[in-house]
Amino acid sequence: MHHQFTRMERRGLITREPCGSRGIDAVLTDEGFAALRKAVPGHADEVRCLFVERLTPEELDAFAAVSAKLLSALEADRSGAR
């Protein structure tokens, strides 16, 4: 991740901001948002083709439940509540 962030920072796509005592947040710049907007349509097509279309509705529901649980835990960690 460090090397990828370094490359992205050099290209002006992100800035780094401290997060906690040892972490960083990678924050998109205006250029980074522009690059993301440009990449979204092709990326969404690939995700749909390689991931979504290969799962049943039940599997997608299970994935959504697991994702929600992980996001909730990450948000709690970030806010300091465990």
PDB file of N, CA, C and O in Angstrom:
ATOM      1  N   MET A   1       0.823  -1.182   0.000  1.00  0.00           N
ATOM      2  CA  MET A   1       0.000   0.000   0.000  1.00  0.00           C
ATOM      3  C   MET A   1       0.872   1.252   0.000  1.00  0.00           C
ATOM      4  O   MET A   1       0.578   2.225  -0.695  1.00  0.00           O
ATOM      5  N   HIS A   2       1.932   1.217   0.775  1.00  0.00           N
ATOM      6  CA  HIS A   2       2.806   2.401   0.861  1.00  0.00           C
ATOM      7  C   HIS A   2       3.308   2.804  -0.523  1.00  0.00           C
ATOM      8  O   HIS A   2       3.267   3.981  -0.882  1.00  0.00           O
ATOM      9  N   HIS A   3       3.775   1.840  -1.292  1.00  0.00           N
ATOM     10  CA  HIS A   3       4.312   2.148  -2.611  1.00  0.00           C
ATOM     11  C   HIS A   3       3.215   2.656  -3.560  1.00  0.00           C
ATOM     12  O   HIS A   3       3.443   3.584  -4.336  1.00  0.00           O
ATOM     13  N   GLN A   4       2.047   2.051  -3.492  1.00  0.00           N
ATOM     14  CA  GLN A   4       0.938   2.513  -4.335  1.00  0.00           C
ATOM     15  C   GLN A   4       0.547   3.938  -3.953  1.00  0.00           C
ATOM     16  O   GLN A   4       0.348   4.784  -4.825  1.00  0.00           O
ATOM     17  N   PHE A   5       0.437   4.204  -2.658  1.00  0.00           N
ATOM     18  CA  PHE A   5       0.097   5.568  -2.216  1.00  0.00           C
ATOM     19  C   PHE A   5       1.172   6.562  -2.645  1.00  0.00           C
ATOM     20  O   PHE A   5       0.857   7.689  -3.029  1.00  0.00           O
ATOM     21  N   THR A   6       2.429   6.156  -2.581  1.00  0.00           N
ATOM     22  CA  THR A   6       3.510   7.050  -3.015  1.00  0.00           C
ATOM     23  C   THR A   6       3.351   7.402  -4.485  1.00  0.00           C
ATOM     24  O   THR A   6       3.490   8.565  -4.865  1.00  0.00           O
ATOM     25  N   ARG A   7       3.061   6.400  -5.318  1.00  0.00           N
ATOM     26  CA  ARG A   7       2.866   6.662  -6.741  1.00  0.00           C
ATOM     27  C   ARG A   7       1.656   7.569  -6.979  1.00  0.00           C
ATOM     28  O   ARG A   7       1.714   8.493  -7.790  1.00  0.00           O
ATOM     29  N   MET A   8       0.575   7.298  -6.272  1.00  0.00           N
ATOM     30  CA  MET A   8      -0.627   8.112  -6.434  1.00  0.00           C
ATOM     31  C   MET A   8      -0.394   9.546  -5.953  1.00  0.00           C
ATOM     32  O   MET A   8      -0.892  10.497  -6.557  1.00  0.00           O
ATOM     33  N   GLU A   9       0.354   9.692  -4.879  1.00  0.00           N
ATOM     34  CA  GLU A   9       0.654  11.024  -4.363  1.00  0.00           C
ATOM     35  C   GLU A   9       1.515  11.800  -5.359  1.00  0.00           C
ATOM     36  O   GLU A   9       1.283  12.987  -5.586  1.00  0.00           O
ATOM     37  N   ARG A  10       2.496  11.142  -5.946  1.00  0.00           N
ATOM     38  CA  ARG A  10       3.344  11.789  -6.955  1.00  0.00           C
ATOM     39  C   ARG A  10       2.539  12.257  -8.164  1.00  0.00           C
ATOM     40  O   ARG A  10       2.859  13.278  -8.773  1.00  0.00           O
ATOM     41  N   ARG A  11       1.492  11.505  -8.508  1.00  0.00           N
ATOM     42  CA  ARG A  11       0.639  11.872  -9.641  1.00  0.00           C
ATOM     43  C   ARG A  11      -0.401  12.930  -9.263  1.00  0.00           C
ATOM     44  O   ARG A  11      -1.161  13.381 -10.120  1.00  0.00           O
ATOM     45  N   GLY A  12      -0.440  13.324  -8.000  1.00  0.00           N
ATOM     46  CA  GLY A  12      -1.383  14.342  -7.557  1.00  0.00           C
ATOM     47  C   GLY A  12      -2.787  13.819  -7.333  1.00  0.00           C
ATOM     48  O   GLY A  12      -3.739  14.598  -7.291  1.00  0.00           O
ATOM     49  N   LEU A  13      -2.932  12.492  -7.187  1.00  0.00           N
ATOM     50  CA  LEU A  13      -4.251  11.895  -7.028  1.00  0.00           C
ATOM     51  C   LEU A  13      -4.720  11.863  -5.579  1.00  0.00           C
ATOM     52  O   LEU A  13      -5.922  11.869  -5.315  1.00  0.00           O
ATOM     53  N   ILE A  14      -3.776  11.830  -4.637  1.00  0.00           N
ATOM     54  CA  ILE A  14      -4.117  11.778  -3.209  1.00  0.00           C
ATOM     55  C   ILE A  14      -3.188  12.676  -2.412  1.00  0.00           C
ATOM     56  O   ILE A  14      -2.118  13.078  -2.870  1.00  0.00           O
ATOM     57  N   THR A  15      -3.635  12.972  -1.209  1.00  0.00           N
ATOM     58  CA  THR A  15      -2.765  13.515  -0.168  1.00  0.00           C
ATOM     59  C   THR A  15      -2.874  12.555   1.003  1.00  0.00           C
ATOM     60  O   THR A  15      -3.838  11.796   1.102  1.00  0.00           O
ATOM     61  N   ARG A  16      -1.897  12.587   1.882  1.00  0.00           N
ATOM     62  CA  ARG A  16      -1.921  11.720   3.062  1.00  0.00           C
ATOM     63  C   ARG A  16      -2.178  12.575   4.291  1.00  0.00           C
ATOM     64  O   ARG A  16      -1.580  13.637   4.467  1.00  0.00           O
ATOM     65  N   GLU A  17      -3.078  12.093   5.138  1.00  0.00           N
ATOM     66  CA  GLU A  17      -3.390  12.783   6.380  1.00  0.00           C
ATOM     67  C   GLU A  17      -3.241  11.792   7.526  1.00  0.00           C
ATOM     68  O   GLU A  17      -3.647  10.637   7.402  1.00  0.00           O
ATOM     69  N   PRO A  18      -2.657  12.238   8.652  1.00  0.00           N
ATOM     70  CA  PRO A  18      -2.492  11.336   9.795  1.00  0.00           C
ATOM     71  C   PRO A  18      -3.835  10.795  10.282  1.00  0.00           C
ATOM     72  O   PRO A  18      -4.852  11.487  10.247  1.00  0.00           O
ATOM     73  N   CYS A  19      -3.814   9.550  10.734  1.00  0.00           N
ATOM     74  CA  CYS A  19      -5.001   8.891  11.289  1.00  0.00           C
ATOM     75  C   CYS A  19      -4.532   8.065  12.472  1.00  0.00           C
ATOM     76  O   CYS A  19      -3.852   7.056  12.289  1.00  0.00           O
ATOM     77  N   GLY A  20      -4.879   8.469  13.661  1.00  0.00           N
ATOM     78  CA  GLY A  20      -4.411   7.763  14.843  1.00  0.00           C
ATOM     79  C   GLY A  20      -2.933   7.980  15.040  1.00  0.00           C
ATOM     80  O   GLY A  20      -2.352   8.910  14.479  1.00  0.00           O
ATOM     81  N   SER A  21      -2.321   7.125  15.837  1.00  0.00           N
ATOM     82  CA  SER A  21      -0.906   7.307  16.162  1.00  0.00           C
ATOM     83  C   SER A  21       0.034   6.758  15.088  1.00  0.00           C
ATOM     84  O   SER A  21       1.185   7.186  15.005  1.00  0.00           O
ATOM     85  N   ARG A  22      -0.437   5.820  14.268  1.00  0.00           N
ATOM     86  CA  ARG A  22       0.468   5.204  13.297  1.00  0.00           C
ATOM     87  C   ARG A  22      -0.089   5.114  11.894  1.00  0.00           C
ATOM     88  O   ARG A  22       0.614   4.676  10.983  1.00  0.00           O
ATOM     89  N   GLY A  23      -1.330   5.514  11.693  1.00  0.00           N
ATOM     90  CA  GLY A  23      -1.957   5.325  10.388  1.00  0.00           C
ATOM     91  C   GLY A  23      -2.019   6.597   9.575  1.00  0.00           C
ATOM     92  O   GLY A  23      -1.663   7.683  10.033  1.00  0.00           O
ATOM     93  N   ILE A  24      -2.483   6.422   8.355  1.00  0.00           N
ATOM     94  CA  ILE A  24      -2.749   7.564   7.479  1.00  0.00           C
ATOM     95  C   ILE A  24      -4.070   7.332   6.764  1.00  0.00           C
ATOM     96  O   ILE A  24      -4.502   6.196   6.566  1.00  0.00           O
ATOM     97  N   ASP A  25      -4.693   8.423   6.385  1.00  0.00           N
ATOM     98  CA  ASP A  25      -5.831   8.368   5.474  1.00  0.00           C
ATOM     99  C   ASP A  25      -5.330   8.868   4.135  1.00  0.00           C
ATOM    100  O   ASP A  25      -4.645   9.888   4.069  1.00  0.00           O
ATOM    101  N   ALA A  26      -5.661   8.164   3.074  1.00  0.00           N
ATOM    102  CA  ALA A  26      -5.363   8.631   1.729  1.00  0.00           C
ATOM    103  C   ALA A  26      -6.599   9.393   1.263  1.00  0.00           C
ATOM    104  O   ALA A  26      -7.679   8.818   1.133  1.00  0.00           O
ATOM    105  N   VAL A  27      -6.432  10.690   1.012  1.00  0.00           N
ATOM    106  CA  VAL A  27      -7.545  11.569   0.668  1.00  0.00           C
ATOM    107  C   VAL A  27      -7.430  11.951  -0.805  1.00  0.00           C
ATOM    108  O   VAL A  27      -6.398  12.455  -1.247  1.00  0.00           O
ATOM    109  N   LEU A  28      -8.498  11.707  -1.554  1.00  0.00           N
ATOM    110  CA  LEU A  28      -8.495  12.041  -2.977  1.00  0.00           C
ATOM    111  C   LEU A  28      -8.443  13.556  -3.179  1.00  0.00           C
ATOM    112  O   LEU A  28      -9.134  14.312  -2.496  1.00  0.00           O
ATOM    113  N   THR A  29      -7.626  13.971  -4.111  1.00  0.00           N
ATOM    114  CA  THR A  29      -7.584  15.366  -4.540  1.00  0.00           C
ATOM    115  C   THR A  29      -8.624  15.561  -5.636  1.00  0.00           C
ATOM    116  O   THR A  29      -9.293  14.609  -6.038  1.00  0.00           O
ATOM    117  N   ASP A  30      -8.759  16.790  -6.117  1.00  0.00           N
ATOM    118  CA  ASP A  30      -9.667  17.028  -7.249  1.00  0.00           C
ATOM    119  C   ASP A  30      -9.246  16.201  -8.456  1.00  0.00           C
ATOM    120  O   ASP A  30     -10.090  15.649  -9.162  1.00  0.00           O
ATOM    121  N   GLU A  31      -7.938  16.115  -8.691  1.00  0.00           N
ATOM    122  CA  GLU A  31      -7.439  15.281  -9.797  1.00  0.00           C
ATOM    123  C   GLU A  31      -7.766  13.820  -9.558  1.00  0.00           C
ATOM    124  O   GLU A  31      -8.099  13.094 -10.495  1.00  0.00           O
ATOM    125  N   GLY A  32      -7.674  13.384  -8.314  1.00  0.00           N
ATOM    126  CA  GLY A  32      -8.002  12.008  -7.974  1.00  0.00           C
ATOM    127  C   GLY A  32      -9.469  11.694  -8.220  1.00  0.00           C
ATOM    128  O   GLY A  32      -9.808  10.632  -8.743  1.00  0.00           O
ATOM    129  N   PHE A  33     -10.345  12.635  -7.835  1.00  0.00           N
ATOM    130  CA  PHE A  33     -11.769  12.445  -8.108  1.00  0.00           C
ATOM    131  C   PHE A  33     -12.038  12.381  -9.601  1.00  0.00           C
ATOM    132  O   PHE A  33     -12.852  11.574 -10.050  1.00  0.00           O
ATOM    133  N   ALA A  34     -11.361  13.225 -10.378  1.00  0.00           N
ATOM    134  CA  ALA A  34     -11.544  13.209 -11.837  1.00  0.00           C
ATOM    135  C   ALA A  34     -11.121  11.861 -12.416  1.00  0.00           C
ATOM    136  O   ALA A  34     -11.813  11.306 -13.269  1.00  0.00           O
ATOM    137  N   ALA A  35      -9.977  11.331 -11.953  1.00  0.00           N
ATOM    138  CA  ALA A  35      -9.504  10.025 -12.426  1.00  0.00           C
ATOM    139  C   ALA A  35     -10.484   8.920 -12.026  1.00  0.00           C
ATOM    140  O   ALA A  35     -10.746   8.004 -12.806  1.00  0.00           O
ATOM    141  N   LEU A  36     -11.022   9.011 -10.812  1.00  0.00           N
ATOM    142  CA  LEU A  36     -11.990   8.024 -10.348  1.00  0.00           C
ATOM    143  C   LEU A  36     -13.254   8.067 -11.199  1.00  0.00           C
ATOM    144  O   LEU A  36     -13.750   7.023 -11.623  1.00  0.00           O
ATOM    145  N   ARG A  37     -13.779   9.265 -11.455  1.00  0.00           N
ATOM    146  CA  ARG A  37     -14.978   9.390 -12.288  1.00  0.00           C
ATOM    147  C   ARG A  37     -14.743   8.798 -13.681  1.00  0.00           C
ATOM    148  O   ARG A  37     -15.638   8.174 -14.249  1.00  0.00           O
ATOM    149  N   LYS A  38     -13.553   8.992 -14.223  1.00  0.00           N
ATOM    150  CA  LYS A  38     -13.236   8.456 -15.542  1.00  0.00           C
ATOM    151  C   LYS A  38     -13.181   6.924 -15.524  1.00  0.00           C
ATOM    152  O   LYS A  38     -13.566   6.277 -16.498  1.00  0.00           O
ATOM    153  N   ALA A  39     -12.700   6.345 -14.415  1.00  0.00           N
ATOM    154  CA  ALA A  39     -12.514   4.889 -14.321  1.00  0.00           C
ATOM    155  C   ALA A  39     -13.789   4.144 -13.948  1.00  0.00           C
ATOM    156  O   ALA A  39     -13.900   2.949 -14.225  1.00  0.00           O
ATOM    157  N   VAL A  40     -14.747   4.813 -13.332  1.00  0.00           N
ATOM    158  CA  VAL A  40     -15.921   4.133 -12.776  1.00  0.00           C
ATOM    159  C   VAL A  40     -16.703   3.306 -13.796  1.00  0.00           C
ATOM    160  O   VAL A  40     -16.982   2.141 -13.514  1.00  0.00           O
ATOM    161  N   PRO A  41     -17.070   3.833 -14.953  1.00  0.00           N
ATOM    162  CA  PRO A  41     -17.907   3.009 -15.848  1.00  0.00           C
ATOM    163  C   PRO A  41     -17.263   1.682 -16.245  1.00  0.00           C
ATOM    164  O   PRO A  41     -17.920   0.643 -16.176  1.00  0.00           O
ATOM    165  N   GLY A  42     -16.018   1.692 -16.651  1.00  0.00           N
ATOM    166  CA  GLY A  42     -15.346   0.450 -17.036  1.00  0.00           C
ATOM    167  C   GLY A  42     -15.162  -0.490 -15.860  1.00  0.00           C
ATOM    168  O   GLY A  42     -15.304  -1.705 -16.000  1.00  0.00           O
ATOM    169  N   HIS A  43     -14.844   0.072 -14.699  1.00  0.00           N
ATOM    170  CA  HIS A  43     -14.657  -0.749 -13.501  1.00  0.00           C
ATOM    171  C   HIS A  43     -15.978  -1.404 -13.097  1.00  0.00           C
ATOM    172  O   HIS A  43     -16.011  -2.586 -12.757  1.00  0.00           O
ATOM    173  N   ALA A  44     -17.056  -0.638 -13.137  1.00  0.00           N
ATOM    174  CA  ALA A  44     -18.365  -1.184 -12.773  1.00  0.00           C
ATOM    175  C   ALA A  44     -18.756  -2.332 -13.708  1.00  0.00           C
ATOM    176  O   ALA A  44     -19.308  -3.338 -13.262  1.00  0.00           O
ATOM    177  N   ASP A  45     -18.474  -2.181 -14.981  1.00  0.00           N
ATOM    178  CA  ASP A  45     -18.763  -3.261 -15.933  1.00  0.00           C
ATOM    179  C   ASP A  45     -17.974  -4.521 -15.594  1.00  0.00           C
ATOM    180  O   ASP A  45     -18.515  -5.626 -15.638  1.00  0.00           O
ATOM    181  N   GLU A  46     -16.698  -4.356 -15.258  1.00  0.00           N
ATOM    182  CA  GLU A  46     -15.863  -5.511 -14.903  1.00  0.00           C
ATOM    183  C   GLU A  46     -16.347  -6.182 -13.632  1.00  0.00           C
ATOM    184  O   GLU A  46     -16.409  -7.410 -13.572  1.00  0.00           O
ATOM    185  N   VAL A  47     -16.694  -5.399 -12.606  1.00  0.00           N
ATOM    186  CA  VAL A  47     -17.201  -5.970 -11.353  1.00  0.00           C
ATOM    187  C   VAL A  47     -18.482  -6.747 -11.609  1.00  0.00           C
ATOM    188  O   VAL A  47     -18.664  -7.852 -11.097  1.00  0.00           O
ATOM    189  N   ARG A  48     -19.366  -6.160 -12.403  1.00  0.00           N
ATOM    190  CA  ARG A  48     -20.627  -6.840 -12.718  1.00  0.00           C
ATOM    191  C   ARG A  48     -20.351  -8.164 -13.427  1.00  0.00           C
ATOM    192  O   ARG A  48     -20.933  -9.192 -13.082  1.00  0.00           O
ATOM    193  N   CYS A  49     -19.463  -8.133 -14.415  1.00  0.00           N
ATOM    194  CA  CYS A  49     -19.165  -9.321 -15.219  1.00  0.00           C
ATOM    195  C   CYS A  49     -18.438 -10.398 -14.414  1.00  0.00           C
ATOM    196  O   CYS A  49     -18.786 -11.576 -14.492  1.00  0.00           O
ATOM    197  N   LEU A  50     -17.436  -9.997 -13.647  1.00  0.00           N
ATOM    198  CA  LEU A  50     -16.574 -10.966 -12.959  1.00  0.00           C
ATOM    199  C   LEU A  50     -17.075 -11.382 -11.584  1.00  0.00           C
ATOM    200  O   LEU A  50     -16.629 -12.395 -11.045  1.00  0.00           O
ATOM    201  N   PHE A  51     -17.996 -10.612 -11.007  1.00  0.00           N
ATOM    202  CA  PHE A  51     -18.399 -10.873  -9.630  1.00  0.00           C
ATOM    203  C   PHE A  51     -19.912 -11.035  -9.513  1.00  0.00           C
ATOM    204  O   PHE A  51     -20.394 -12.119  -9.186  1.00  0.00           O
ATOM    205  N   VAL A  52     -20.647  -9.990  -9.771  1.00  0.00           N
ATOM    206  CA  VAL A  52     -22.086  -9.972  -9.514  1.00  0.00           C
ATOM    207  C   VAL A  52     -22.820 -11.035 -10.330  1.00  0.00           C
ATOM    208  O   VAL A  52     -23.649 -11.765  -9.787  1.00  0.00           O
ATOM    209  N   GLU A  53     -22.528 -11.129 -11.613  1.00  0.00           N
ATOM    210  CA  GLU A  53     -23.250 -12.073 -12.463  1.00  0.00           C
ATOM    211  C   GLU A  53     -22.933 -13.527 -12.144  1.00  0.00           C
ATOM    212  O   GLU A  53     -23.639 -14.419 -12.613  1.00  0.00           O
ATOM    213  N   ARG A  54     -21.910 -13.787 -11.374  1.00  0.00           N
ATOM    214  CA  ARG A  54     -21.530 -15.169 -11.039  1.00  0.00           C
ATOM    215  C   ARG A  54     -22.140 -15.645  -9.722  1.00  0.00           C
ATOM    216  O   ARG A  54     -21.993 -16.810  -9.351  1.00  0.00           O
ATOM    217  N   LEU A  55     -22.822 -14.746  -9.020  1.00  0.00           N
ATOM    218  CA  LEU A  55     -23.418 -15.104  -7.733  1.00  0.00           C
ATOM    219  C   LEU A  55     -24.936 -15.162  -7.846  1.00  0.00           C
ATOM    220  O   LEU A  55     -25.549 -14.452  -8.643  1.00  0.00           O
ATOM    221  N   THR A  56     -25.519 -16.022  -7.030  1.00  0.00           N
ATOM    222  CA  THR A  56     -26.980 -16.106  -6.964  1.00  0.00           C
ATOM    223  C   THR A  56     -27.487 -14.927  -6.121  1.00  0.00           C
ATOM    224  O   THR A  56     -26.710 -14.295  -5.405  1.00  0.00           O
ATOM    225  N   PRO A  57     -28.781 -14.636  -6.208  1.00  0.00           N
ATOM    226  CA  PRO A  57     -29.335 -13.592  -5.344  1.00  0.00           C
ATOM    227  C   PRO A  57     -29.083 -13.875  -3.856  1.00  0.00           C
ATOM    228  O   PRO A  57     -28.838 -12.949  -3.083  1.00  0.00           O
ATOM    229  N   GLU A  58     -29.142 -15.119  -3.464  1.00  0.00           N
ATOM    230  CA  GLU A  58     -28.898 -15.477  -2.066  1.00  0.00           C
ATOM    231  C   GLU A  58     -27.444 -15.204  -1.679  1.00  0.00           C
ATOM    232  O   GLU A  58     -27.169 -14.704  -0.588  1.00  0.00           O
ATOM    233  N   GLU A  59     -26.530 -15.530  -2.569  1.00  0.00           N
ATOM    234  CA  GLU A  59     -25.112 -15.263  -2.301  1.00  0.00           C
ATOM    235  C   GLU A  59     -24.835 -13.759  -2.220  1.00  0.00           C
ATOM    236  O   GLU A  59     -24.044 -13.312  -1.389  1.00  0.00           O
ATOM    237  N   LEU A  60     -25.487 -12.987  -3.081  1.00  0.00           N
ATOM    238  CA  LEU A  60     -25.333 -11.531  -3.023  1.00  0.00           C
ATOM    239  C   LEU A  60     -25.886 -10.975  -1.718  1.00  0.00           C
ATOM    240  O   LEU A  60     -25.302 -10.057  -1.143  1.00  0.00           O
ATOM    241  N   ASP A  61     -27.014 -11.524  -1.237  1.00  0.00           N
ATOM    242  CA  ASP A  61     -27.563 -11.100   0.051  1.00  0.00           C
ATOM    243  C   ASP A  61     -26.596 -11.425   1.190  1.00  0.00           C
ATOM    244  O   ASP A  61     -26.405 -10.609   2.091  1.00  0.00           O
ATOM    245  N   ALA A  62     -25.987 -12.610   1.154  1.00  0.00           N
ATOM    246  CA  ALA A  62     -25.022 -12.993   2.182  1.00  0.00           C
ATOM    247  C   ALA A  62     -23.802 -12.078   2.136  1.00  0.00           C
ATOM    248  O   ALA A  62     -23.291 -11.664   3.177  1.00  0.00           O
ATOM    249  N   PHE A  63     -23.341 -11.767   0.938  1.00  0.00           N
ATOM    250  CA  PHE A  63     -22.204 -10.855   0.786  1.00  0.00           C
ATOM    251  C   PHE A  63     -22.543  -9.481   1.345  1.00  0.00           C
ATOM    252  O   PHE A  63     -21.719  -8.862   2.018  1.00  0.00           O
ATOM    253  N   ALA A  64     -23.746  -9.004   1.073  1.00  0.00           N
ATOM    254  CA  ALA A  64     -24.179  -7.704   1.595  1.00  0.00           C
ATOM    255  C   ALA A  64     -24.208  -7.709   3.117  1.00  0.00           C
ATOM    256  O   ALA A  64     -23.806  -6.728   3.743  1.00  0.00           O
ATOM    257  N   ALA A  65     -24.675  -8.791   3.720  1.00  0.00           N
ATOM    258  CA  ALA A  65     -24.733  -8.879   5.177  1.00  0.00           C
ATOM    259  C   ALA A  65     -23.333  -8.874   5.788  1.00  0.00           C
ATOM    260  O   ALA A  65     -23.090  -8.187   6.780  1.00  0.00           O
ATOM    261  N   VAL A  66     -22.420  -9.633   5.204  1.00  0.00           N
ATOM    262  CA  VAL A  66     -21.040  -9.670   5.697  1.00  0.00           C
ATOM    263  C   VAL A  66     -20.391  -8.301   5.531  1.00  0.00           C
ATOM    264  O   VAL A  66     -19.704  -7.827   6.436  1.00  0.00           O
ATOM    265  N   SER A  67     -20.598  -7.677   4.404  1.00  0.00           N
ATOM    266  CA  SER A  67     -20.025  -6.348   4.148  1.00  0.00           C
ATOM    267  C   SER A  67     -20.546  -5.333   5.145  1.00  0.00           C
ATOM    268  O   SER A  67     -19.773  -4.526   5.661  1.00  0.00           O
ATOM    269  N   ALA A  68     -21.846  -5.356   5.430  1.00  0.00           N
ATOM    270  CA  ALA A  68     -22.434  -4.427   6.400  1.00  0.00           C
ATOM    271  C   ALA A  68     -21.838  -4.630   7.787  1.00  0.00           C
ATOM    272  O   ALA A  68     -21.571  -3.665   8.503  1.00  0.00           O
ATOM    273  N   LYS A  69     -21.631  -5.881   8.159  1.00  0.00           N
ATOM    274  CA  LYS A  69     -21.048  -6.171   9.468  1.00  0.00           C
ATOM    275  C   LYS A  69     -19.619  -5.637   9.561  1.00  0.00           C
ATOM    276  O   LYS A  69     -19.241  -5.032  10.565  1.00  0.00           O
ATOM    277  N   LEU A  70     -18.833  -5.861   8.518  1.00  0.00           N
ATOM    278  CA  LEU A  70     -17.450  -5.371   8.514  1.00  0.00           C
ATOM    279  C   LEU A  70     -17.399  -3.849   8.517  1.00  0.00           C
ATOM    280  O   LEU A  70     -16.599  -3.263   9.246  1.00  0.00           O
ATOM    281  N   LEU A  71     -18.239  -3.201   7.713  1.00  0.00           N
ATOM    282  CA  LEU A  71     -18.264  -1.740   7.698  1.00  0.00           C
ATOM    283  C   LEU A  71     -18.664  -1.168   9.039  1.00  0.00           C
ATOM    284  O   LEU A  71     -18.096  -0.169   9.481  1.00  0.00           O
ATOM    285  N   SER A  72     -19.626  -1.782   9.690  1.00  0.00           N
ATOM    286  CA  SER A  72     -20.052  -1.332  11.008  1.00  0.00           C
ATOM    287  C   SER A  72     -18.908  -1.425  12.013  1.00  0.00           C
ATOM    288  O   SER A  72     -18.703  -0.512  12.813  1.00  0.00           O
ATOM    289  N   ALA A  73     -18.165  -2.527  11.972  1.00  0.00           N
ATOM    290  CA  ALA A  73     -17.028  -2.700  12.875  1.00  0.00           C
ATOM    291  C   ALA A  73     -15.930  -1.678  12.580  1.00  0.00           C
ATOM    292  O   ALA A  73     -15.329  -1.132  13.505  1.00  0.00           O
ATOM    293  N   LEU A  74     -15.668  -1.419  11.307  1.00  0.00           N
ATOM    294  CA  LEU A  74     -14.654  -0.418  10.946  1.00  0.00           C
ATOM    295  C   LEU A  74     -15.061   0.973  11.416  1.00  0.00           C
ATOM    296  O   LEU A  74     -14.225   1.731  11.910  1.00  0.00           O
ATOM    297  N   GLU A  75     -16.334   1.312  11.265  1.00  0.00           N
ATOM    298  CA  GLU A  75     -16.819   2.614  11.722  1.00  0.00           C
ATOM    299  C   GLU A  75     -16.723   2.732  13.234  1.00  0.00           C
ATOM    300  O   GLU A  75     -16.382   3.794  13.754  1.00  0.00           O
ATOM    301  N   ALA A  76     -17.020   1.653  13.940  1.00  0.00           N
ATOM    302  CA  ALA A  76     -16.906   1.665  15.405  1.00  0.00           C
ATOM    303  C   ALA A  76     -15.458   1.830  15.827  1.00  0.00           C
ATOM    304  O   ALA A  76     -15.156   2.583  16.753  1.00  0.00           O
ATOM    305  N   ASP A  77     -14.557   1.122  15.146  1.00  0.00           N
ATOM    306  CA  ASP A  77     -13.122   1.274  15.455  1.00  0.00           C
ATOM    307  C   ASP A  77     -12.666   2.701  15.232  1.00  0.00           C
ATOM    308  O   ASP A  77     -11.907   3.253  16.029  1.00  0.00           O
ATOM    309  N   ARG A  78     -13.128   3.289  14.153  1.00  0.00           N
ATOM    310  CA  ARG A  78     -12.720   4.652  13.801  1.00  0.00           C
ATOM    311  C   ARG A  78     -13.224   5.665  14.835  1.00  0.00           C
ATOM    312  O   ARG A  78     -12.529   6.630  15.155  1.00  0.00           O
ATOM    313  N   SER A  79     -14.414   5.445  15.347  1.00  0.00           N
ATOM    314  CA  SER A  79     -14.979   6.379  16.324  1.00  0.00           C
ATOM    315  C   SER A  79     -14.509   6.076  17.738  1.00  0.00           C
ATOM    316  O   SER A  79     -14.804   6.833  18.663  1.00  0.00           O
ATOM    317  N   GLY A  80     -13.777   4.971  17.917  1.00  0.00           N
ATOM    318  CA  GLY A  80     -13.260   4.625  19.233  1.00  0.00           C
ATOM    319  C   GLY A  80     -14.185   3.764  20.056  1.00  0.00           C
ATOM    320  O   GLY A  80     -13.831   3.394  21.176  1.00  0.00           O
ATOM    321  N   ALA A  81     -15.346   3.432  19.555  1.00  0.00           N
ATOM    322  CA  ALA A  81     -16.295   2.581  20.263  1.00  0.00           C
ATOM    323  C   ALA A  81     -16.104   1.146  19.828  1.00  0.00           C
ATOM    324  O   ALA A  81     -16.168   0.843  18.637  1.00  0.00           O
ATOM    325  N   ARG A  82     -15.871   0.271  20.768  1.00  0.00           N
ATOM    326  CA  ARG A  82     -15.699  -1.152  20.428  1.00  0.00           C
ATOM    327  C   ARG A  82     -16.708  -1.984  21.119  1.00  0.00           C
ATOM    328  O   ARG A  82     -16.720  -3.204  20.955  1.00  0.00           O
TER     329      ARG A  82
END
